[in-house]
Amino acid sequence: MLKIQPSHTTLSGAAYFNPKTKKLVQYIPPQSIAVIQHKDIDELAAKALIYRKVKAVVNIRTSMSGEYMSSGTSLLLKQGIPVFDVLSYGEETGKNKELKNYISEQLRHGEVCIINDLYLYKLQNGRSVQLAKLLKYTEEIIQLKRSEADLNSLNQLQQFAENTLFYAKRDMEDILKPILLPNIHTLIENKHVVVVTRGKGYLEDLLAIRPYIERYSPVLIGVDGGADALLDCGLTPDLIIGDMDSVSSSALQSGAELVVHTYANGRGPGVEEMSSNGVNQYVSFPCLGTSEDAAYLLAYEAGAEKIVAIGSHTSMHDFLEKGREGMGSTFLIRLKIGNKLVDGKGIRFLFAEEAL
């Protein structure tokens, strides 16, 4: 059991809350307090918060559970950004209302909050109103969580493998059969295709393959926020595919064809995202698996000669950080695509000097 140490931390700033960290980092101003709902903060989320220069992170969920080795919390602390978990809330403890609803009801964007002695307050009508009791992460707590993750690693691997095999067997027929493609205009047949996903090291790997892109002029597909990575590198995506929940408005307006990944019934969060953004020029692609899986399948079924994956999710750690407990669809799709798929994950290490 964690022992809560007395804290002399006192800081204040405008607070911003979004249950999806990848959305919050699109607009939170520098030197703000980021209030998130993100179990086991992953490396990408931490780097995005660091890039936005937030002052502190308050997490409604557990920033580092010890279920597996998540690295985001440690990265934030190394950059001098304190991380707090909400333990209880309100003037009284033991309330049953869900924390997310409580925070969203009590906290308006840009409202000034104060963190003092393990409590979160907001300023209201000239007085401090207590919102939550906090746990502050220290190096001691992080080491304890790492030890827990080490002890859980074998059991976690077993559960992950069993989940992967279960869903691979269940979905095998649907994934391995030919899939009806969406009506797109981008020509893919007999061309090289680069699929960019927001995975570990995706931006550095994309920069490392610039000579290849300049030589072969491949079709460029951005999976959700991967489209913004292409734009950041001076490249224009030909296609953007995904749930569209982490794509900037500039990417949506870049001229790329938009393909919304949906469930088999044609519904999905991407449809609502497009509607809320006032975008109606898109096609739907019903497909099992992740949006990354859907991008590979689309390129393969459209006759791509080679598919180069940047920022791919392939390890147990990759999937656990995405909140997925297995990789059945990814396993099957990689079997189906075979040697057409070239995984560029980590290619930056082979060309370190050139990439710099």
N, C-alpha and C positions, 0 to 999 in steps of 0.2 A: 504494500500500500504506500502511495506517495505521501511523503511528509511535506506539508505546505510550510515553507519558510516565510518569515516576515519579510515584506518587501517595502523598500523605501522609494520605489519607482513613482515618480510624479511627472506626468506629461499630459498635454492637452492638444486638441486639434479638431478639425472638422471631420466627422465620421461619415462613411459611406458604406451601405450594405447591399449585397447582392448574393443570393444563394448559389450563384455560379461564379466562381472566381474568374474564369476566362471572360465573362462579360464585365465584371467589375473593373478589370485592368484596362478595359478599353476607354474608360472615362475618368477614373479616380484621379484627382489632382495630386501633385507632389505634396509631401509633408502632411498627408491626411492619415486618419486611422482607418484601416481597412477592416471591416467587419464581414467575415466570410462564414460559409457553412461547408467546410471542406475536410472530410476525414482523411487523415494521413496526407498532409500537404506534399505534393510531388515536386520534383526538381523544376519542371516547366512553370508551374504555378508560382513557385518561389522566385524564379528568375524574372518572371513578369512583374511581380510585386516589387522586386528590387529595382527593376528598370523604371517603374513608376515612382520610385523614391518615396514609398510610404513611410510614415513615421513609426507605426506599430501595426500589429495584426492581432485582432480579437476573433477567435474562432468559436462558433456555436457548437461545432463538433470537436472530436479529438484530433489535435494536430499531429500527434504521433502515438498511435495505438499500441505499437509493439507487436502487432500481428505479423508484420513483415518489415523489411528494412526500408522505410521511407526516408528521404534525404532532405526534403524541403525545409523542415523546421531548423535543422542544423545550418543550412545555407543562409537562412534569414538571420540567425543569431550571429553568424560570422561577419555579416554585413552591418552589424550593429542595430538590427531591427528587432525589438523585443516581440515575443509571441506569447499570447495568453489564450487559455481555454476557459470558456464559461462553465462554471461549476453549478451555480444556482443564480436566481435572478429576483429582482424586486426587493422591496423593503422586508418582505418575509420570504423564508425559504420553504420548499416543499410544495410549491404550486404545481398543478398538473398541466397547465397550458403549454403547448409545444413551444420550444424556445424560438424557432424561426418565426412563428406567428407573433410571439411577444416582441421580439426585436423589431420586426417590420411595422408593428403597430406603434411602438414607442419611439422609434428612431427615424427622423426624416433626413434625407440627403443633405449633407453640409451642416448638420446640427453640431454645435460644439460639444465635445465630450472630454471628460477628464478621467485619467487612470491614476488612482492613488491608493496605496496600501492594499493592493489586491482587490480593489473594487472599481467598477466602471460607473461613472456618473454622467448625466447630461445636465446642461444648464437650462433651466426653465423658469421663466418669470423671476429672474434674479436669484434663484436658489439652486442648489445641487440636488438632483433627484437620482437616487441609487438605481441603476439598471441591472447590475449583475455582480456576483462574486467571481473572482478570477483565479486561475492557476497560472503562474508565470514559469515559462520553461527556462531551465538552467542547464549548464553542461552536465551536471550531476543527473538530472532527470533524463536527458538525452542518452547518456551512457546506460542508464537503467533500461530504457526502452530498447536500446540496441541489444542488450543482453536478452531481453524477452524475445526479440525477433530471432535471435540465434537459436533459442530453445524451441521456437515455433516453426523453424524453417522446414524440418523434415515433414511434419504434419501438414504444413501449408502446401508443400510440393505434392504430397499424396492426394490431398483434396483437389488441387488444381488439375492434376493428371486425370483423376476420376471424372471430374466435371467435363474436361475436354473430350474424353473418350465417349461419355454419355451423349453429349450434344453432337459430336461428330457422327456417331451411329444414327442418331435420330434424324439429322438433317442431310445425310449423305445423298440420298436420291434427289432432293430438291436442288442441292448445290452442284452436283456433278452433271446434271442434265443441261442441255442448251437453254439459255435464258433469253427471253424477249427483250431486245435492246430498246431504250428510249429513242425517240426520233430526234437525233442530233445532226447538225450540219458539218461539224468538224470531221475532216477525213483522217481516219486512224489506220486504215488497212495498209499493211506493208510498211508502216512507219515505226520509228522508235518513239516511245512514250516515257515521259518522266512523271511519276506520281509523288507529290510532296505532301507529307503528313507532318503534323506538329508532334514529333517524337524527339527523344533525347538526341541532341547534336544535329537536329535537322538543318538549321541555318548554316552551320559550319560545313556540313557535308554538301549542301547545295552549292556553296561558294567553291568547294573543292572540285566540283564537276563542271564548272563554267567552261573550260576548254572543250569538253565533250559536247556541251549544249551548243557552243558556237560552231562546232564542226558538223554536227548531225541535224541541227535545227529540229529537235524532237517536238512532238505534241506535249504541251505542258498542262498537267492536271493538278489543281490544288484541292486537297481534301480539307474542307472547312478553312481553318486558319492557315493552312498551308498555302492558300492563295495569296495571303498577305506576305508570306515569306518570299514568294516569287516576285511580288511587286517591290519588296524591300531590296531585292538584289537587282532591280532594274529589268526584270523580266515580266512579260504579260501572260497570264494564264489563258489557255485556250478554252479550258473547261474548269468549272468549280463544281464539286460534288460534295454532298454531305447533309447534315441537319441544319446547316447555315446558322448555328448558334454562336459561332466564334469568328464570323467573317465580317470584316469592316465594310462600311457602306461604300468606301472607295473601291474595294475589291468587287463588290456586287455591281458597281457601275463601270467596271474596267472594260466592258465589252465582251467578256468571256461568256460562253454558253453556261447556263445554270441548270444543274441536274440535282433535284432534291431526292435524297435517299429516303425511301419510305418503307413501312412494313408491307407484308404481302397484300394486305387489304387496301393499300394505297394511302393509308393515313400515316401520320408521323409528326413529330415536333417541327420538322423543317417546313411543312406546309403552313403551320401557324406563324413561324418566323417570317416567311416570305410575305404573308398577309399583313403582319404587323409593320413590316418595313415598306409596305405599299408596292411590292414587286409582284408582277403577274406574268412576266415573260420567263417562264421556266418549264422544264419537263420533269416528270416524276420517274423514278426508277425503283420499283418494288424489288427488294433483294434481302435475303437473309444475311446476318452478320453485321459487321461494322461498316461505317462509311468508307474506311480504308479498303476493306474487302470488296465493297461494291465498285470502287474505282479500278481495282485490279481486274475484276470480272468484266467490267465494261470495256476496258482496253483489250483484254484477251478475246472476248466474243466479237469485238469489232475488227479483229484481224491484225493487231499490232505485231510487228516483227520482234521487238524487244520491249520489255517493261522494266524501267529502272526505278526502284523504290528508294525514296529518301525519307528519313524519319520514321521508318517502319516500326511496328510493334510486333516483336517476335518472342520475347522472353516472358517468363512468369512475372517477373518484376514489372515489365512494361504493362502487362494487362491488369495486374493488381492496382497499379497506380491509376489506371483508367476506371477502376471500380468493377472490372470484369473478373469473374472467378474461374474462367476457362478460356480456351481459344479454339473451340471445335470448328467454327466456320473458317477461321484463318488457316488452320491445319489442312482442311479439305481443299480450300482454294489454292493453296500453294502446291498441293499434290496435282490439282487439275492444270494449273498453268505450267508447271514443270520448268524446263530450262529457258523458257521465254522470260522468266523473272530474274532480274539481276538486282540483288539487294545491296544498296550502297551505304548501308548503315556503318558508320565508323570509317568511311573511306578517307575522311580528313586526316586520319593518323598516318596514312600511306603517303600523303602529299603535304605534310605539315608545313614545310618551308614555302611551297607554292601557295598554299591556302592563306598564309600570312602575308 
